[in-house]
């Protein structure tokens, strides 16, 4: 636990230093000031929202009926909601832009896409100090198998999938993809695309975790990711002016059907007597559906661009 806190105290400030530097590199001092203000806001709101979402999803009944506040006040990392913390961090960056008068706020969020993804990657890698919290299922392979390179061992010497490494790599790659030069994008679109990709990947990876926040058989963070995907898709549909009326919201319907397909695949995976379907087959089918979701969002947001890149006022003089 102490090693985990040390890693957090190293990773978080480093990410926000990068955030400030990204603004300074673009000679944007106001953006750098907003990035500096966002650091304490994100740290505070990320912590509070991570605990708040845990309480409302897991402890409401205990507090309401029994008055038990013990787990709700605990600082155990397993008693926090990672997705809820991410929402708090987003709110912190947005508030920093409003407090410092930085407009548009979406521009600051776009610059946070890379640091934010790296923050996710760093926090996931820190889970190496949390035992089984960031691991997947038990690996049944020969002792000298090369597959064990991707494994961590529990207290009994049993290998488990190092899922936190997969999550960290996915987040880092998504962060690098956010650096692609997409001239004329709407402010905030780069950030929303990064969030959409992170949530899409997490739906699959969260399903592989051996420990998770659960409502019966429903994984809470997986459900939250699906809700975020739907909200982002609806926003993309609302901003799409190429189509009018209800027709432009059809991609949101397709997304809903894809999410329903994932639920069906998970039901089949849990009920299947086939080992292939119960393990690799089910995950491959989920991955295929998630690729369709990414393509749907990509197609929907391709048209969300300004007609021409905003001009620099200094050049027109």
Residue frames as qw, qx, qy, qz and C-alpha x, y, z in Angstrom:
[[0.000, 0.885, 0.466, 0.000, 0.00, 0.00, 0.00],
 [0.296, -0.805, 0.101, 0.504, 2.79, 2.45, 0.89],
 [0.399, -0.154, 0.603, 0.673, 4.61, 1.69, -2.38],
 [0.228, 0.628, 0.672, 0.320, 1.37, 2.33, -4.26],
 [0.109, -0.941, -0.243, 0.210, 1.01, 5.77, -2.66],
 [0.389, -0.572, 0.358, 0.627, 4.62, 6.62, -3.52],
 [0.364, 0.184, 0.697, 0.590, 3.99, 5.70, -7.16],
 [0.090, 0.821, 0.550, 0.121, 0.83, 7.82, -7.22],
 [0.240, -0.893, -0.040, 0.378, 2.67, 10.80, -5.73],
 [0.376, -0.369, 0.526, 0.668, 5.29, 10.50, -8.47],
 [0.309, 0.348, 0.755, 0.462, 3.00, 9.82, -11.43],
 [0.076, 0.846, 0.526, -0.049, 0.31, 12.46, -10.89],
 [0.136, -0.850, 0.083, 0.503, 2.59, 15.54, -10.60],
 [0.365, -0.243, 0.650, 0.621, 4.68, 14.32, -13.55],
 [0.287, 0.530, 0.737, 0.305, 1.58, 14.13, -15.74],
 [0.028, 0.934, 0.333, -0.125, 0.51, 17.67, -14.88],
 [0.304, -0.643, 0.349, 0.610, 4.01, 18.99, -15.49],
 [0.340, 0.112, 0.747, 0.560, 3.68, 17.48, -18.97],
 [0.141, 0.778, 0.609, 0.058, 0.28, 19.16, -19.31],
 [0.133, -0.898, -0.018, 0.418, 1.81, 22.55, -18.48],
 [0.359, -0.406, 0.565, 0.622, 4.75, 21.96, -20.84],
 [0.366, 0.408, 0.746, 0.377, 2.42, 21.09, -23.73],
 [0.088, 0.927, 0.360, -0.052, 0.84, 24.50, -23.34],
 [0.280, -0.801, 0.244, 0.469, 4.19, 26.30, -23.01],
 [0.500, -0.048, 0.665, 0.552, 5.51, 24.58, -26.14],
 [0.249, 0.647, 0.606, 0.391, 2.62, 26.20, -28.02],
 [0.186, 0.156, -0.112, 0.964, 3.51, 29.57, -26.39],
 [0.443, -0.587, -0.445, -0.512, 0.15, 29.52, -24.62],
 [0.147, 0.223, -0.631, 0.728, 0.81, 31.00, -21.18],
 [0.585, -0.177, 0.158, -0.776, -2.88, 31.23, -20.33],
 [0.885, 0.013, -0.399, -0.240, -3.22, 27.55, -21.14],
 [0.539, 0.201, -0.673, 0.465, -0.22, 26.77, -18.93],
 [0.196, -0.241, 0.458, -0.833, -1.79, 28.77, -16.10],
 [0.785, -0.099, -0.067, -0.608, -5.06, 26.88, -16.54],
 [0.810, 0.121, -0.572, 0.050, -3.15, 23.59, -16.55],
 [0.258, 0.244, -0.657, 0.665, -1.43, 24.56, -13.29],
 [0.473, -0.181, 0.291, -0.812, -4.76, 25.47, -11.69],
 [0.832, 0.000, -0.356, -0.425, -6.22, 22.14, -12.86],
 [0.461, 0.255, -0.804, 0.276, -3.70, 20.11, -10.83],
 [0.116, -0.041, 0.734, -0.668, -5.18, 20.63, -7.34],
 [0.643, 0.123, 0.063, -0.753, -8.71, 20.65, -8.74],
 [0.751, 0.209, -0.562, -0.278, -8.24, 17.33, -10.54],
 [0.303, 0.184, -0.849, 0.392, -6.51, 15.75, -7.54],
 [0.288, 0.020, 0.581, -0.761, -9.32, 16.77, -5.20],
 [0.705, 0.215, 0.000, -0.676, -12.27, 16.08, -7.50],
 [0.611, 0.276, -0.722, -0.169, -10.76, 12.86, -8.83],
 [0.130, 0.093, -0.874, 0.458, -10.43, 11.54, -5.28],
 [0.401, 0.134, 0.472, -0.774, -13.90, 12.69, -4.21],
 [0.711, 0.271, -0.226, -0.608, -15.68, 11.43, -7.33],
 [0.479, 0.232, -0.847, -0.026, -13.91, 8.07, -7.18],
 [0.004, -0.055, -0.842, 0.537, -15.15, 7.60, -3.62],
 [0.481, 0.222, 0.218, -0.820, -18.58, 9.13, -4.36],
 [0.676, 0.237, -0.481, -0.505, -19.27, 6.78, -7.28],
 [0.339, 0.091, -0.918, 0.183, -18.17, 3.84, -5.14],
 [0.184, 0.114, 0.664, -0.716, -20.58, 4.87, -2.38],
 [0.583, 0.270, 0.064, -0.763, -23.61, 5.43, -4.64],
 [0.679, 0.272, -0.572, -0.370, -23.05, 2.19, -6.55],
 [0.580, 0.094, -0.792, 0.165, -21.91, -0.16, -3.80],
 [0.260, -0.087, -0.710, 0.649, -22.69, 1.19, -0.32],
 [0.323, -0.297, -0.108, -0.892, -25.98, 3.08, -0.58],
 [0.735, -0.360, -0.476, -0.321, -28.07, 0.22, 0.82],
 [0.651, -0.172, -0.554, 0.490, -25.68, -0.40, 3.72],
 [0.122, 0.085, -0.248, 0.957, -25.72, 3.27, 4.68],
 [0.444, -0.287, -0.243, -0.813, -29.48, 3.64, 4.24],
 [0.794, -0.331, -0.421, -0.289, -30.61, 0.51, 6.06],
 [0.834, -0.293, -0.348, 0.311, -27.80, -0.23, 8.50],
 [0.186, -0.976, 0.104, -0.044, -25.97, 3.07, 8.91],
 [0.833, -0.259, 0.242, 0.424, -22.62, 1.42, 8.13],
 [0.278, 0.946, -0.143, -0.088, -20.09, 4.00, 6.96],
 [0.678, -0.503, 0.453, 0.288, -16.93, 1.93, 7.49],
 [0.681, 0.194, 0.518, 0.480, -16.22, 0.85, 3.87],
 [0.293, 0.884, 0.285, 0.226, -17.33, 4.24, 2.57],
 [0.187, -0.960, 0.206, -0.003, -14.65, 6.06, 4.59],
 [0.827, -0.278, 0.359, 0.332, -11.88, 3.53, 3.96],
 [0.168, 0.811, -0.396, -0.397, -8.86, 4.51, 1.84],
 [0.645, -0.061, 0.734, 0.202, -8.45, 0.98, 0.48],
 [0.111, 0.355, -0.516, -0.772, -7.84, 1.38, -3.31],
 [0.035, -0.212, -0.935, -0.281, -10.32, -1.42, -4.02],
 [0.000, -0.670, -0.672, 0.316, -13.06, 0.76, -2.48],
 [0.093, 0.588, -0.111, -0.796, -12.80, 3.48, -5.14],
 [0.691, 0.568, 0.448, -0.014, -14.38, 3.70, -8.59],
 [0.491, -0.185, 0.389, 0.757, -11.74, 4.33, -11.28],
 [0.187, 0.537, 0.570, 0.593, -14.26, 5.62, -13.84],
 [0.253, -0.898, -0.360, 0.027, -15.76, 7.96, -11.25],
 [0.500, -0.596, 0.126, 0.616, -12.28, 9.36, -10.60],
 [0.397, 0.153, 0.520, 0.741, -11.88, 9.96, -14.32],
 [0.013, -0.793, -0.509, -0.334, -15.11, 11.98, -14.36],
 [0.414, -0.846, -0.142, 0.305, -13.76, 14.07, -11.48],
 [0.512, -0.293, 0.331, 0.737, -10.50, 14.73, -13.35],
 [0.238, 0.491, 0.560, 0.623, -12.44, 15.85, -16.45],
 [0.204, -0.894, -0.387, -0.099, -14.48, 18.21, -14.29],
 [0.534, -0.651, 0.026, 0.539, -11.28, 19.57, -12.73],
 [0.416, 0.008, 0.432, 0.800, -9.80, 20.50, -16.11],
 [0.036, 0.668, 0.560, 0.489, -13.09, 22.05, -17.25],
 [0.366, -0.875, -0.285, 0.136, -13.39, 24.11, -14.04],
 [0.543, -0.418, 0.163, 0.710, -9.77, 25.27, -14.37],
 [0.278, 0.315, 0.489, 0.765, -10.59, 26.63, -17.83],
 [0.176, -0.807, -0.473, -0.307, -13.64, 28.45, -16.44],
 [0.524, -0.746, -0.168, 0.375, -11.79, 29.84, -13.41],
 [0.460, -0.355, 0.280, 0.764, -8.91, 31.21, -15.48],
 [0.402, 0.723, 0.085, -0.555, -11.18, 32.44, -18.27],
 [0.168, -0.318, 0.784, 0.507, -9.57, 30.16, -20.84],
 [0.690, 0.469, 0.370, -0.409, -11.84, 29.79, -23.85],
 [0.798, -0.235, -0.237, -0.502, -12.85, 27.56, -25.39],
 [0.619, -0.487, 0.567, -0.241, -12.61, 25.05, -22.56],
 [0.958, 0.229, 0.164, -0.052, -12.62, 22.28, -25.16],
 [0.531, 0.731, -0.371, 0.215, -9.24, 23.46, -26.41],
 [0.233, -0.623, 0.657, -0.356, -7.72, 22.92, -22.95],
 [0.856, -0.082, 0.442, -0.257, -9.38, 19.50, -22.75],
 [0.841, 0.526, -0.126, 0.013, -7.89, 18.61, -26.15],
 [0.281, 0.701, -0.573, 0.318, -4.42, 19.37, -24.80],
 [0.515, -0.423, 0.626, -0.404, -5.19, 17.19, -21.80],
 [0.929, 0.182, -0.135, -0.293, -5.94, 14.18, -24.04],
 [0.679, 0.393, -0.564, 0.257, -2.33, 12.92, -24.02],
 [0.012, -0.395, 0.671, -0.628, -1.54, 13.70, -20.34],
 [0.717, -0.162, 0.261, -0.626, -4.90, 12.29, -19.32],
 [0.933, 0.179, -0.276, -0.147, -4.32, 9.02, -21.17],
 [0.505, 0.401, -0.631, 0.432, -0.82, 8.79, -19.67],
 [0.357, -0.379, 0.502, -0.691, -2.34, 9.43, -16.24],
 [0.913, -0.036, 0.037, -0.404, -4.62, 6.43, -16.78],
 [0.812, 0.341, -0.453, 0.142, -1.63, 4.37, -17.92],
 [0.182, 0.472, -0.629, 0.590, 0.43, 5.38, -14.89],
 [0.580, -0.291, 0.402, -0.646, -2.36, 4.67, -12.41],
 [0.956, 0.087, -0.137, -0.243, -2.94, 1.27, -13.98],
 [0.655, 0.400, -0.555, 0.320, 0.76, 0.39, -13.79],
 [0.158, -0.485, 0.560, -0.652, 0.75, 1.40, -10.12],
 [0.860, -0.204, 0.035, -0.467, -1.71, -1.45, -9.51],
 [0.705, 0.288, -0.626, 0.171, 1.28, -3.78, -9.56],
 [0.093, 0.276, -0.676, 0.677, 1.50, -2.93, -5.85],
 [0.582, -0.148, 0.216, -0.770, -2.12, -3.87, -5.13],
 [0.451, -0.080, 0.875, -0.157, -1.93, -7.63, -5.32],
 [0.306, 0.296, 0.872, 0.244, -4.82, -9.20, -7.20],
 [0.243, 0.676, 0.334, -0.610, -6.73, -5.96, -7.79],
 [0.359, 0.690, -0.285, -0.560, -5.37, -5.37, -11.29],
 [0.140, -0.279, 0.916, 0.251, -4.99, -8.98, -12.38],
 [0.686, 0.113, -0.368, -0.618, -6.99, -11.32, -14.55],
 [0.952, -0.153, -0.021, -0.265, -7.72, -15.01, -14.38],
 [0.651, -0.469, 0.581, 0.134, -5.38, -17.81, -13.37],
 [0.489, 0.615, -0.518, -0.338, -3.09, -18.92, -16.21],
 [0.882, -0.125, 0.449, -0.066, -3.11, -22.64, -16.86],
 [0.649, 0.686, -0.329, -0.003, 0.06, -23.10, -18.91],
 [0.887, -0.010, -0.270, 0.374, 3.30, -25.08, -18.54],
 [0.543, -0.721, -0.090, 0.421, 5.78, -23.66, -16.04],
 [0.447, -0.328, 0.337, 0.761, 8.31, -22.49, -18.67],
 [0.386, 0.686, 0.561, 0.257, 5.77, -21.04, -21.11],
 [0.293, 0.167, 0.093, 0.937, 6.62, -17.69, -22.72],
 [0.269, -0.679, -0.471, -0.495, 3.05, -16.61, -21.90],
 [0.600, -0.614, -0.396, 0.326, 4.14, -16.23, -18.26],
 [0.376, 0.112, -0.013, 0.920, 6.04, -13.08, -19.24],
 [0.246, -0.435, -0.229, -0.835, 2.64, -11.34, -19.08],
 [0.675, -0.496, -0.539, -0.094, 1.85, -12.78, -15.65],
 [0.138, -0.589, 0.498, -0.621, 2.12, -11.75, -12.03],
 [0.532, -0.089, -0.831, 0.136, 2.17, -14.17, -9.12],
 [0.557, -0.683, -0.108, -0.460, -0.06, -14.22, -6.07],
 [0.382, -0.670, 0.550, -0.321, 1.04, -15.09, -2.55],
 [0.881, -0.108, 0.450, -0.099, 0.79, -18.79, -3.38],
 [0.289, -0.411, 0.686, 0.526, 3.05, -18.52, -6.43],
 [0.516, 0.480, 0.705, 0.086, 0.17, -18.95, -8.89],
 [0.196, -0.069, 0.353, 0.912, 0.43, -16.97, -12.17],
 [0.276, 0.732, 0.560, -0.273, -2.36, -14.58, -13.14],
 [0.449, 0.615, 0.331, 0.557, -2.75, -12.34, -16.17],
 [0.302, -0.358, -0.164, 0.868, -1.12, -8.95, -15.54],
 [0.233, 0.736, 0.596, 0.220, -4.18, -7.12, -16.79],
 [0.161, -0.898, -0.091, 0.399, -3.03, -3.75, -15.48],
 [0.367, -0.350, 0.519, 0.687, -0.18, -3.89, -18.04],
 [0.262, 0.430, 0.734, 0.456, -2.67, -4.39, -20.89],
 [0.031, -0.895, -0.440, 0.072, -4.77, -1.49, -19.62],
 [0.310, -0.747, 0.153, 0.567, -1.70, 0.75, -19.29],
 [0.360, -0.089, 0.638, 0.674, -0.47, -0.08, -22.80],
 [0.177, 0.643, 0.686, 0.292, -3.93, 0.53, -24.28],
 [0.130, -0.923, -0.252, 0.259, -4.16, 3.92, -22.54],
 [0.363, -0.570, 0.347, 0.651, -0.67, 4.94, -23.68],
 [0.327, 0.182, 0.710, 0.597, -1.42, 4.01, -27.30],
 [0.062, 0.810, 0.570, 0.120, -4.70, 5.95, -27.18],
 [0.259, -0.844, -0.030, 0.469, -2.80, 8.93, -25.80],
 [0.355, -0.305, 0.537, 0.702, -0.32, 8.80, -28.68],
 [0.244, 0.479, 0.732, 0.418, -3.16, 8.54, -31.19],
 [0.042, -0.892, -0.397, 0.213, -4.55, 11.78, -29.78],
 [0.306, -0.595, 0.255, 0.698, -1.45, 13.56, -31.12],
 [0.449, 0.353, 0.649, 0.503, -2.58, 13.03, -34.70],
 [0.002, 0.279, -0.058, -0.959, -2.94, 16.32, -36.50],
 [0.165, 0.570, 0.785, 0.176, -6.62, 16.70, -37.37],
 [0.098, -0.022, 0.051, 0.994, -6.91, 20.25, -38.68],
 [0.360, -0.215, -0.290, -0.860, -10.21, 21.96, -38.10],
 [0.404, -0.337, -0.846, 0.084, -11.65, 19.64, -35.44],
 [0.393, -0.769, -0.212, -0.458, -14.23, 21.11, -33.10],
 [0.027, -0.546, 0.611, -0.573, -12.78, 22.13, -29.71],
 [0.615, -0.263, 0.566, -0.482, -13.02, 19.21, -27.33],
 [0.902, 0.260, -0.155, -0.309, -13.42, 16.57, -30.05],
 [0.499, 0.476, -0.695, 0.206, -9.87, 15.24, -29.66],
 [0.208, -0.297, 0.730, -0.580, -10.44, 14.75, -25.92],
 [0.773, 0.057, 0.279, -0.567, -13.85, 13.12, -26.39],
 [0.810, 0.378, -0.418, -0.163, -12.42, 10.73, -28.97],
 [0.264, 0.411, -0.791, 0.369, -9.68, 9.70, -26.53],
 [0.455, -0.144, 0.607, -0.636, -12.27, 9.14, -23.79],
 [0.854, 0.214, -0.038, -0.473, -14.46, 7.12, -26.16],
 [0.679, 0.402, -0.613, 0.037, -11.52, 4.88, -27.07],
 [0.003, 0.350, -0.778, 0.521, -10.51, 4.43, -23.44],
 [0.632, -0.028, 0.449, -0.631, -14.03, 3.43, -22.42],
 [0.848, 0.309, -0.265, -0.340, -14.38, 1.07, -25.38],
 [0.504, 0.387, -0.741, 0.217, -11.16, -0.75, -24.48],
 [0.182, -0.276, 0.708, -0.624, -12.08, -0.83, -20.80],
 [0.813, -0.006, 0.052, -0.580, -15.39, -2.61, -21.51],
 [0.869, 0.227, -0.439, -0.019, -13.38, -5.61, -22.68],
 [0.394, 0.375, -0.662, 0.516, -10.53, -5.35, -20.19],
 [0.423, -0.324, 0.435, -0.725, -12.85, -4.79, -17.21],
 [0.906, -0.016, -0.123, -0.405, -14.59, -8.03, -18.13],
 [0.776, 0.266, -0.531, 0.212, -11.29, -9.89, -17.69],
 [0.063, -0.567, 0.541, -0.617, -10.58, -8.59, -14.19],
 [0.479, -0.162, -0.847, 0.164, -10.64, -11.11, -11.37],
 [0.194, -0.526, -0.579, 0.592, -11.79, -8.41, -8.90],
 [0.013, 0.338, 0.339, 0.878, -14.27, -5.68, -9.78],
 [0.316, 0.114, 0.419, -0.843, -17.13, -3.63, -8.36],
 [0.141, -0.167, -0.909, -0.356, -20.16, -5.86, -8.91],
 [0.591, 0.015, 0.235, -0.772, -23.97, -5.63, -8.86],
 [0.904, 0.123, 0.349, -0.213, -24.69, -9.33, -8.91],
 [0.781, 0.123, 0.431, 0.435, -23.23, -10.36, -12.27],
 [0.349, 0.885, 0.151, 0.270, -23.06, -6.75, -13.58],
 [0.626, -0.125, -0.106, 0.762, -19.66, -5.04, -13.47],
 [0.048, -0.870, -0.312, 0.378, -20.24, -1.45, -12.34],
 [0.168, -0.634, 0.332, 0.678, -17.31, 0.18, -14.16],
 [0.246, 0.122, 0.806, 0.525, -18.16, -1.69, -17.34],
 [0.092, 0.746, 0.659, 0.019, -21.70, -0.31, -17.12],
 [0.126, -0.839, -0.062, 0.526, -20.40, 3.23, -16.49],
 [0.255, -0.315, 0.590, 0.698, -18.16, 2.96, -19.56],
 [0.191, 0.422, 0.805, 0.371, -21.16, 1.92, -21.66],
 [0.007, -0.865, -0.445, 0.232, -23.15, 4.93, -20.36],
 [0.197, -0.692, 0.235, 0.654, -20.27, 7.28, -21.24],
 [0.273, 0.005, 0.748, 0.605, -20.08, 5.78, -24.74],
 [0.129, 0.665, 0.719, 0.158, -23.78, 6.41, -25.25],
 [0.099, -0.879, -0.196, 0.424, -23.52, 10.02, -24.02],
 [0.240, -0.512, 0.451, 0.691, -20.56, 10.77, -26.30],
 [0.239, 0.229, 0.803, 0.496, -22.30, 9.17, -29.28],
 [0.064, 0.805, 0.587, -0.057, -25.46, 11.19, -28.65],
 [0.157, -0.801, 0.060, 0.575, -23.37, 14.37, -28.48],
 [0.260, -0.229, 0.659, 0.668, -21.68, 13.46, -31.76],
 [0.181, 0.501, 0.793, 0.294, -25.08, 12.82, -33.36],
 [0.025, -0.868, -0.397, 0.297, -26.45, 16.12, -32.05],
 [0.158, -0.723, 0.259, 0.621, -23.51, 18.05, -33.55],
 [0.368, 0.043, 0.754, 0.542, -23.78, 16.32, -36.91],
 [0.337, 0.560, 0.146, -0.742, -25.48, 18.85, -39.19],
 [0.096, 0.214, -0.775, -0.586, -25.19, 16.72, -42.33],
 [0.257, -0.349, -0.869, -0.241, -28.37, 14.89, -41.40],
 [0.320, -0.269, 0.138, -0.898, -31.60, 16.27, -40.00],
 [0.782, -0.255, -0.143, -0.550, -34.29, 14.91, -37.72],
 [0.844, -0.377, 0.339, -0.172, -34.29, 11.54, -36.05],
 [0.898, 0.401, -0.136, 0.115, -32.12, 10.01, -38.79],
 [0.303, 0.719, -0.483, 0.397, -28.94, 11.57, -37.43],
 [0.494, -0.514, 0.564, -0.416, -29.40, 9.68, -34.14],
 [0.950, 0.135, -0.206, -0.189, -29.35, 6.27, -35.84],
 [0.519, 0.440, -0.644, 0.350, -25.67, 5.68, -34.87],
 [0.308, -0.375, 0.591, -0.645, -26.74, 5.92, -31.21],
 [0.892, -0.001, 0.116, -0.438, -29.29, 3.17, -31.89],
 [0.817, 0.370, -0.436, 0.079, -26.59, 1.06, -33.54],
 [0.139, 0.487, -0.675, 0.536, -24.37, 1.62, -30.50],
 [0.637, -0.247, 0.416, -0.601, -27.19, 0.47, -28.21],
 [0.953, 0.166, -0.109, -0.230, -27.57, -2.70, -30.29],
 [0.582, 0.480, -0.583, 0.301, -23.82, -3.31, -30.09],
 [0.196, -0.423, 0.638, -0.613, -23.91, -2.96, -26.30],
 [0.843, -0.062, 0.220, -0.487, -26.85, -5.37, -26.20],
 [0.860, 0.349, -0.371, -0.014, -24.79, -7.79, -28.34],
 [0.252, 0.495, -0.686, 0.469, -21.93, -7.58, -25.83],
 [0.548, -0.271, 0.505, -0.609, -24.34, -8.38, -22.99],
 [0.936, 0.150, -0.024, -0.319, -25.59, -11.37, -24.99],
 [0.664, 0.466, -0.552, 0.195, -22.05, -12.57, -25.66],
 [0.072, -0.446, 0.689, -0.567, -21.20, -12.31, -21.96],
 [0.775, -0.113, 0.320, -0.533, -24.34, -14.31, -21.10],
 [0.921, 0.294, -0.230, -0.109, -23.35, -17.00, -23.60],
 [0.402, 0.551, -0.635, 0.362, -19.77, -16.99, -22.32],
 [0.340, -0.377, 0.632, -0.585, -20.91, -17.55, -18.75],
 [0.831, 0.034, 0.324, -0.451, -23.38, -20.28, -19.70],
 [0.716, 0.496, -0.454, -0.188, -21.31, -22.05, -22.34],
 [0.902, -0.331, 0.276, 0.037, -19.89, -25.49, -21.61],
 [0.788, 0.487, -0.030, 0.374, -17.28, -24.99, -24.33],
 [0.606, -0.526, -0.022, 0.597, -13.91, -23.94, -22.94],
 [0.393, 0.187, 0.331, 0.837, -13.08, -22.00, -26.12],
 [0.127, -0.712, -0.415, -0.551, -16.30, -19.98, -25.95],
 [0.574, -0.755, -0.292, 0.126, -15.92, -19.49, -22.21],
 [0.544, -0.545, 0.122, 0.626, -12.47, -17.99, -22.62],
 [0.274, -0.246, 0.429, 0.825, -10.91, -16.90, -25.91],
 [0.120, 0.434, 0.740, 0.500, -13.95, -17.20, -28.18],
 [0.144, -0.839, -0.514, 0.107, -16.18, -14.96, -26.09],
 [0.306, -0.703, 0.054, 0.640, -13.51, -12.30, -25.74],
 [0.287, -0.043, 0.591, 0.753, -12.76, -12.35, -29.47],
 [0.039, 0.640, 0.692, 0.332, -16.44, -11.82, -30.25],
 [0.239, -0.861, -0.295, 0.340, -16.57, -8.92, -27.80],
 [0.361, -0.459, 0.300, 0.754, -13.46, -7.40, -29.34],
 [0.227, 0.282, 0.680, 0.638, -15.06, -7.61, -32.80],
 [0.084, -0.816, -0.562, -0.107, -18.20, -5.81, -31.61],
 [0.349, -0.780, -0.074, 0.514, -16.10, -3.14, -29.88],
 [0.360, -0.133, 0.480, 0.789, -14.20, -2.56, -33.14],
 [0.075, 0.600, 0.657, 0.451, -17.57, -1.93, -34.81],
 [0.262, -0.868, -0.358, 0.221, -18.37, 0.60, -32.07],
 [0.399, -0.532, 0.202, 0.719, -15.08, 2.42, -32.70],
 [0.256, 0.168, 0.622, 0.720, -15.79, 2.53, -36.42],
 [0.050, -0.773, -0.611, -0.162, -19.30, 3.88, -35.80],
 [0.301, -0.847, -0.152, 0.412, -17.93, 6.72, -33.69],
 [0.407, -0.293, 0.411, 0.761, -15.13, 7.42, -36.12],
 [0.179, 0.422, 0.667, 0.588, -17.59, 7.69, -38.99],
 [0.156, -0.849, -0.505, -0.013, -19.93, 9.87, -36.96],
 [0.356, -0.812, -0.011, 0.462, -17.22, 12.30, -35.83],
 [0.565, 0.086, 0.417, 0.706, -15.43, 12.58, -39.18],
 [0.138, 0.676, 0.427, 0.584, -17.84, 15.31, -40.18],
 [0.395, -0.865, -0.275, 0.141, -17.59, 17.19, -36.88],
 [0.574, -0.078, 0.085, 0.810, -15.06, 19.68, -38.17],
 [0.079, 0.744, 0.107, -0.654, -15.06, 23.39, -38.62],
 [0.690, 0.694, 0.206, 0.005, -15.49, 24.44, -42.23],
 [0.552, 0.644, -0.280, 0.449, -12.07, 26.03, -42.09],
 [0.643, -0.231, -0.445, 0.579, -9.40, 26.16, -39.40],
 [0.194, -0.938, -0.241, 0.158, -9.73, 29.20, -37.14],
 [0.520, 0.669, -0.103, 0.521, -7.50, 32.02, -38.29],
 [0.572, -0.337, -0.297, 0.686, -4.78, 33.47, -36.12],
 [0.042, 0.956, 0.271, -0.102, -5.77, 37.12, -35.47],
 [0.376, -0.705, 0.301, 0.521, -2.11, 38.12, -35.58],
 [0.482, 0.024, 0.661, 0.574, -1.68, 36.90, -39.13],
 [0.272, 0.733, 0.583, 0.221, -4.58, 38.89, -40.53],
 [0.126, -0.939, -0.061, 0.313, -3.02, 42.18, -39.50]]
